[in-house]
Amino acid sequence: MAADMQTQPPAPAAAPEPSQPQAKANKSYKGFVAGVFSGIAKLSVGHPFDTIKVRLQTTTSNRFSGPLQCLAQTIRHEGVVGLYKGATPPLVGWMFMDSVMLGSLSVYRRVVQDNLFNPPWHPLHDPTAPLPAHGHGLAGVMAGATVSFVAAPVEHVKARLQIQYAANKSERLYKGPVDCLRKVWRWHGIRGVYHGLQATLLFRTFFFFWWGSYDLFSRWMRERTSLSAPAINFWAGGLSAQVFWITSYPSDVVKQRIMTDPLGGGLNDGVRRFPKWRDAAKAVYKESGARGYWRGFLPCFLRAFPANAMALVAFEAVMRSLPE
């Protein structure tokens, strides 16, 4: 009887359960609002770098000799606002992409932990130990594939708006993101909207290096430094983003070429050049050699740390300021 009494769950243990849904609701509400401000911060800091990157990726040295000339010409002919062309789609879509990315990442981490790093699949791994870095990387690949179905149309519209060089709006093919989406849908349907999806999926396989290195940086800082948790997130997030771009950049160049390739048909935007991924990859090499795969890398690399760092600063600040 004594043993039976000891195994009975104590009454107070059940008390916190009714408050858990409310706590989760509060956390979800705060995360959603903070994510909006995080997206604004990331776009405000990072989008001008992204515009320069895309323009360098999709042109030859005959138009822009480098990032500084591209920046100077953009401001001279289009003003500072020219640096923010195509900013609306990623700004609007960011909260959806962030929600899908981080939400699915958490799910895939549990799936990987439960199914790949437990006996009998991984007999040498302690199931009570934290998920190793390559496990985080694998979860990142799976999350990257999931979020690609949200990101592909957003990035497609953004890229097409970013390469409109005319300062006069009446001379542009697309008046804005909605007009771009409407015209692409009208003449090419869902396949046109998702033009570049395959390249987007390939590009996001490199999330393996982003989330794998994020775990390595975070673990090292927790063990070797006295930094606070927000500071560790700041530095690990910025550094891992740079690792990601170093490994993934050539595939991003090819992706941008595909996304800005004329679709033809009723759009009257030219003749399609790259029906397949390898056609775009070959064109980059033919035009500029191996260096062509790194064209525009400097503004991208410079953007990676501050954009991700500021996004995290904004996210944490809003999370702390919102009421429970």
C-alpha positions in Angstrom: 0.0 0.0 0.0 2.8 2.4 0.9 4.4 1.7 -2.5 1.1 2.3 -4.2 0.6 5.6 -2.4 4.1 6.7 -3.4 3.4 6.1 -7.1 0.2 8.1 -7.1 0.8 11.5 -8.8 0.7 14.3 -6.2 -2.4 16.5 -6.5 -0.5 19.8 -7.0 1.2 18.4 -10.1 -1.9 18.7 -12.1 -2.6 22.3 -11.1 -0.4 24.1 -13.6 -2.0 22.3 -16.6 -5.0 24.7 -17.0 -2.6 27.6 -17.3 -0.4 26.0 -20.0 -2.7 26.8 -23.0 -2.9 30.5 -21.9 0.9 30.6 -21.5 1.3 29.1 -25.0 -1.2 31.5 -26.4 0.7 34.5 -24.9 4.0 33.2 -26.2 2.5 32.7 -29.7 1.0 36.2 -29.6 4.3 37.8 -28.6 6.3 35.8 -31.1 4.0 36.8 -33.9 4.2 40.5 -33.1 7.9 40.4 -32.5 8.4 38.6 -35.8 6.8 41.5 -37.6 9.3 43.9 -36.1 12.1 41.4 -36.8 11.2 41.4 -40.4 11.1 45.2 -40.6 14.5 45.4 -39.0 16.0 42.8 -41.3 14.5 44.4 -44.4 15.5 47.9 -43.3 19.2 46.9 -42.8 19.6 44.2 -45.3 17.5 45.0 -48.4 19.8 47.6 -49.9 22.6 45.1 -49.8 20.3 42.5 -51.4 19.3 44.8 -54.2 23.0 45.4 -55.1 23.6 41.7 -54.8 20.8 40.8 -57.2 21.8 43.4 -59.7 25.4 42.3 -59.8 24.3 38.6 -60.0 22.0 39.2 -63.0 24.2 41.6 -65.1 27.7 41.5 -66.5 30.7 43.8 -65.7 29.7 45.9 -68.7 26.9 47.4 -66.7 28.4 47.4 -63.2 32.1 47.0 -62.5 31.5 46.2 -58.8 29.2 46.9 -55.8 30.3 50.5 -55.2 29.6 51.5 -58.8 26.3 49.7 -58.7 25.4 51.5 -55.5 26.4 54.9 -56.9 24.5 54.5 -60.1 21.4 53.2 -58.4 21.3 56.2 -56.1 22.2 58.6 -58.9 19.5 57.5 -61.3 16.8 56.1 -58.9 17.5 57.7 -55.6 17.8 55.9 -52.2 14.3 54.5 -52.8 15.9 52.5 -55.7 17.7 50.4 -53.1 14.4 49.3 -51.7 12.8 48.1 -54.9 11.1 44.8 -54.3 11.1 45.2 -50.5 7.3 44.8 -50.1 7.1 41.0 -51.0 9.7 39.9 -48.5 8.4 42.3 -45.8 4.9 41.0 -46.2 6.0 37.4 -46.6 8.6 37.4 -43.8 6.3 36.6 -40.9 4.9 33.7 -42.9 8.3 32.4 -43.9 9.7 32.9 -40.3 6.7 31.1 -38.8 7.0 28.2 -41.3 10.8 28.0 -41.0 11.2 28.1 -37.2 8.0 26.1 -36.6 9.0 23.3 -38.9 12.6 23.4 -37.7 11.4 22.6 -34.2 9.3 19.8 -35.4 12.1 18.3 -37.6 14.6 18.5 -34.8 12.3 16.3 -32.7 11.7 14.0 -35.6 15.4 13.6 -36.2 16.2 13.2 -32.5 13.5 10.5 -32.0 14.0 8.6 -35.2 17.6 9.0 -36.3 19.6 9.5 -33.1 18.0 6.7 -31.1 18.7 3.0 -31.0 18.6 1.0 -33.2 19.2 3.6 -35.9 22.1 5.2 -34.0 23.2 2.7 -31.3 26.3 4.8 -30.3 24.3 7.9 -29.6 22.9 8.6 -26.1 19.2 9.3 -26.6 19.3 11.6 -23.6 22.1 13.7 -25.0 21.4 16.9 -27.0 21.0 16.6 -30.8 24.4 16.8 -32.4 25.4 19.6 -34.8 24.8 17.4 -37.9 21.4 16.5 -36.6 20.5 20.2 -36.4 21.9 20.6 -40.0 19.7 17.8 -41.2 16.6 19.4 -39.6 17.6 22.6 -41.2 17.6 21.0 -44.7 14.1 19.6 -44.1 12.9 23.0 -42.8 14.5 24.7 -45.8 12.6 22.5 -48.2 9.4 23.2 -46.4 9.8 27.0 -46.3 10.8 27.0 -50.0 7.2 26.6 -51.0 6.5 29.9 -49.3 9.7 31.7 -50.2 9.9 30.8 -53.9 7.1 33.1 -55.1 8.1 35.9 -52.7 11.7 35.8 -53.9 10.6 35.5 -57.5 8.5 38.7 -57.4 11.2 40.5 -55.4 13.9 39.6 -57.9 11.9 40.8 -60.9 11.2 44.1 -59.2 14.8 44.6 -58.3 16.1 44.4 -61.8 13.7 47.2 -63.1 16.2 49.9 -63.7 13.9 52.6 -65.1 13.5 55.6 -62.8 10.2 56.5 -64.4 7.5 54.1 -63.2 5.6 54.3 -66.5 8.5 52.7 -68.2 8.6 49.6 -66.0 6.9 46.4 -66.8 5.6 45.9 -63.3 4.1 48.7 -61.2 4.6 46.9 -58.0 4.5 43.4 -56.4 0.8 42.9 -56.8 0.9 43.9 -60.4 3.9 41.6 -61.0 2.1 38.7 -59.4 -1.1 39.4 -61.3 0.7 39.6 -64.7 2.8 36.4 -64.1 -0.3 34.5 -62.9 -2.4 35.7 -65.9 0.1 34.6 -68.5 1.8 31.7 -66.9 -0.4 30.5 -64.0 0.9 28.7 -60.9 4.0 27.4 -62.7 5.0 31.0 -63.5 4.5 32.1 -59.9 6.6 29.2 -58.7 9.2 29.8 -61.4 12.6 28.9 -59.8 11.2 26.6 -57.2 13.7 23.8 -58.0 16.6 26.3 -57.7 15.1 27.5 -54.4 14.9 24.0 -53.0 18.6 23.3 -54.0 19.7 26.6 -52.5 18.1 25.8 -49.2 19.8 22.5 -48.8 22.7 24.6 -47.6 20.6 25.3 -44.5 22.6 22.3 -43.3 25.6 24.5 -42.7 23.5 27.4 -41.3 21.8 25.5 -38.5 24.7 23.1 -38.0 27.2 25.9 -37.5 24.6 27.8 -35.3 24.6 24.9 -32.9 28.4 24.7 -32.9 28.9 28.4 -32.3 26.2 28.4 -29.6 27.6 25.4 -27.8 31.1 26.8 -27.9 30.1 30.2 -26.5 28.0 28.6 -23.7 31.0 26.5 -22.7 33.9 28.9 -23.2 32.4 32.4 -22.6 30.4 34.2 -20.0 28.1 35.8 -22.6 24.4 36.1 -21.8 21.9 34.0 -23.8 20.8 37.0 -26.0 24.5 37.8 -26.7 25.1 34.2 -27.7 22.1 34.3 -30.0 23.4 37.6 -31.5 26.9 36.4 -32.3 26.0 32.8 -33.2 23.2 34.0 -35.5 25.4 36.5 -37.3 28.3 34.1 -37.7 26.3 31.1 -38.8 24.5 33.3 -41.4 27.9 34.1 -42.9 28.9 30.5 -42.9 25.7 29.8 -44.8 26.4 32.4 -47.5 30.0 31.3 -48.0 28.8 27.7 -48.7 25.6 28.6 -50.7 26.4 31.7 -52.7 27.1 30.0 -56.1 23.8 28.3 -56.0 22.1 31.6 -55.2 23.7 33.2 -58.2 22.2 30.5 -60.4 18.8 30.8 -58.7 18.7 34.6 -59.3 19.5 34.1 -63.0 16.6 31.7 -63.3 14.2 33.9 -61.4 15.0 36.9 -63.5 15.0 35.0 -66.8 12.3 36.3 -69.2 9.1 34.2 -69.0 8.0 35.2 -72.5 4.5 34.7 -73.8 2.0 37.5 -73.1 4.3 39.2 -70.8 6.5 40.4 -73.7 9.5 40.5 -71.5 11.9 38.7 -73.8 12.9 35.2 -74.8 13.5 32.6 -72.1 17.2 31.6 -71.9 17.4 29.1 -69.1 14.8 26.2 -69.4 16.9 24.2 -67.0 19.1 24.8 -63.9 22.3 23.7 -65.7 21.6 26.1 -68.5 21.8 29.0 -66.1 24.9 27.6 -64.4 26.6 27.2 -67.7 25.7 30.7 -68.8 27.3 32.1 -65.6 30.5 30.2 -66.3 30.6 31.1 -69.9 30.2 34.8 -69.2 32.7 35.2 -66.3 34.3 31.9 -65.5 34.4 30.6 -61.9 34.5 34.2 -60.6 31.0 34.7 -62.0 29.6 32.4 -59.3 30.8 34.9 -56.7 29.7 38.1 -58.4 27.9 40.3 -55.8 29.2 38.3 -52.9 30.7 41.2 -51.0 27.4 43.1 -50.4 25.8 39.8 -49.5 28.5 38.9 -47.0 28.4 42.3 -45.5 24.7 42.1 -45.2 24.5 38.7 -43.5 25.8 39.6 -40.1 24.1 43.0 -39.4 20.8 42.0 -41.0 20.4 38.9 -38.9 21.9 40.5 -35.8 19.5 43.5 -36.0 16.6 41.2 -36.6 17.4 39.3 -33.4 17.9 42.5 -31.4 14.5 43.8 -32.6 12.8 40.4 -31.9 14.2 40.2 -28.3 13.4 43.8 -27.5 9.8 43.5 -28.6 9.5 40.2 -26.8 10.7 41.8 -23.5 8.5 44.9 -23.9 5.2 43.1 -24.7 2.9 42.3 -21.7 2.5 38.7 -20.6 
